[in-house]
Amino acid sequence: MVATVVDTEVVVVGGGLAGLRCGWRLAEAGRSVVVVEAAQAVGGRERTDTVDGFLLDRGFQVLNPAYPAVRRWVDLDALELRPFGAGVLVRRERGLTELSHPLRNPAGLLATLRSGLLTPRGVAAMVRWVGPALAAPRRVVDGPDRSLSEGLDRVGLAGPLRDEVIEPFLAGVLAEDRGETSEAFAKLLVRMFALGVPGLPARGIRALPEQLAAAAVRAGADLRLGEAVVEVSGGVSSAVLRLAGGERLAARAAVVAVGPEAVGGLLEVPPLRTRGLQTWWFAAGEPPTASTMIAVDGRRRGPVVNTAVMTNCAPELAPPGRHLVQATCLLPASADAAATEAQVRRQVGEIYGVDTSGWQLVHRHDIRHALPAQPPPLRTTSPARVSPSVYVCGDHCDTASIQGALVSGHRVAGAVLADLASA
């Protein structure tokens, strides 16, 4: 017999960051809420796998404590955030160079000045480019937008700082290396890197959604795992959702908080473009560097866009005496163009100046929908409601980031609350 639940005010479809924050806020407001997640664990794209004793995030993940939404709704102390180094390692022709954050790592300032990566013209152009985002981010959001490459050209940013640092670094952050992303969005991300030092929870990125889920449940939300929603129908005053097992959930409102690649399967919305990343996880007997900084290849000779020795930051990610190294590549649309293990080993070895042949490949994550594409012009919000009783949230509705996911879930919950109150 198929059961129909009729005493729920809101059903949230998806237990990622946006869905969890949405369900949490609704429950805090006293509404009856069911959060339905198809997987057996919360998190969406923010998941961590245990493989041979190693804790491997699904793709290279970082959490920036400078995000306003993180400061507001996340208990960073409870996550035991392990920070990366305040700067970046850059492989140049003559060796590995350290480019440090001048305020957070003043001891590295001399090495930074001697790196050869900074020229007066390059620094001046960089200040012209990112300065407005540091001083008045709202003007960046509201102002004219263009592609990242066009924006860098416009301020005259060229030379080693752009070619060897900014473009390789942002390729890993934006999941694309052609400069097609919104310049305004890239500026806002760089602003966050300037204001905060990203890190990783000691138990992996999964600790973040688990904390949000626990808060939502404490507030009164009903969290149901392992139940996939296959259909959402919205009427004037109610919504009906059909689960894969045949059960139907009826509610006054439904919030679809699934990933950008899955939205079209539940709602009639235009296709959403995403970008893919591939992360290789290696176990090493000895760390290739003692640095906690993320490294990039300024020579750009291979598929790797960034690499980091994870256990230099968070030893808890590996069994005792082992070291975990990640290497991330862009994931092309064609499988034939994807990076090979031999290419990744060679390039990572060149970046660190070590022999990687003895490293064990622990796992490889292919994240085809790692990030929603963020082309210009930047759109920081999308309509919350797609029909009278159906809403949508996620980082594809705001900005492609943890900040965007949390803000979207919070914002859409506010819209649902307002509509329920006025009904």
HELIX and SHEET records of a PDB file:
HELIX    1   1 LEU A   17  GLU A   28  1                                  12    
HELIX    2   2 PRO A   68  TRP A   73  1                                   6    
HELIX    3   3 LEU A   76  LEU A   79  1                                   4    
HELIX    4   4 PRO A  106  GLY A  108  5                                   3    
HELIX    5   5 LEU A  109  LEU A  113  1                                   5    
HELIX    6   6 PRO A  120  ALA A  135  1                                  16    
HELIX    7   7 PRO A  137  ASP A  142  1                                   6    
HELIX    8   8 LEU A  148  ARG A  154  1                                   7    
HELIX    9   9 PRO A  160  PRO A  160  1                                   1    
HELIX   10  10 LEU A  161  ILE A  166  3                                   6    
HELIX   11  11 GLU A  167  LEU A  174  1                                   8    
HELIX   12  12 GLU A  183  LEU A  195  1                                  13    
HELIX   13  13 ALA A  207  ALA A  219  1                                  13    
HELIX   14  14 PRO A  260  VAL A  263  1                                   4    
HELIX   15  15 MET A  310  CYS A  313  1                                   4    
HELIX   16  16 PRO A  315  LEU A  317  5                                   3    
HELIX   17  17 ALA A  335  ALA A  337  5                                   3    
HELIX   18  18 GLU A  341  TYR A  352  1                                  12    
HELIX   19  19 ILE A  402  SER A  422  1                                  21    
SHEET    1   A 6 ASP A 222  LEU A 225  0                                        
SHEET    2   A 6 VAL A  33  GLU A  37  1                                        
SHEET    3   A 6 THR A   4  VAL A  13  1                                        
SHEET    4   A 6 ARG A 248  VAL A 256  1                                        
SHEET    5   A 6 ALA A 239  LEU A 243 -1                                        
SHEET    6   A 6 VAL A 229  GLY A 234 -1                                        
SHEET    1   B 6 ASP A 222  LEU A 225  0                                        
SHEET    2   B 6 VAL A  33  GLU A  37  1                                        
SHEET    3   B 6 THR A   4  VAL A  13  1                                        
SHEET    4   B 6 ARG A 248  VAL A 256  1                                        
SHEET    5   B 6 VAL A 390  VAL A 392  1                                        
SHEET    6   B 6 ARG A 385  SER A 387 -1                                        
SHEET    1   C 2 THR A  48  VAL A  51  0                                        
SHEET    2   C 2 PHE A  54  ASP A  57 -1                                        
SHEET    1   D 2 LEU A  81  PRO A  83  0                                        
SHEET    2   D 2 GLY A 199  PRO A 201 -1                                        
SHEET    1   E 3 GLY A  95  SER A 100  0                                        
SHEET    2   E 3 GLY A  87  ARG A  92 -1                                        
SHEET    3   E 3 ILE A 294  ASP A 297  1                                        
SHEET    1   F 4 VAL A 304  VAL A 309  0                                        
SHEET    2   F 4 HIS A 323  LEU A 331 -1                                        
SHEET    3   F 4 THR A 274  ALA A 284 -1                                        
SHEET    4   F 4 GLN A 360  PRO A 372 -1                                        
END                                                                             
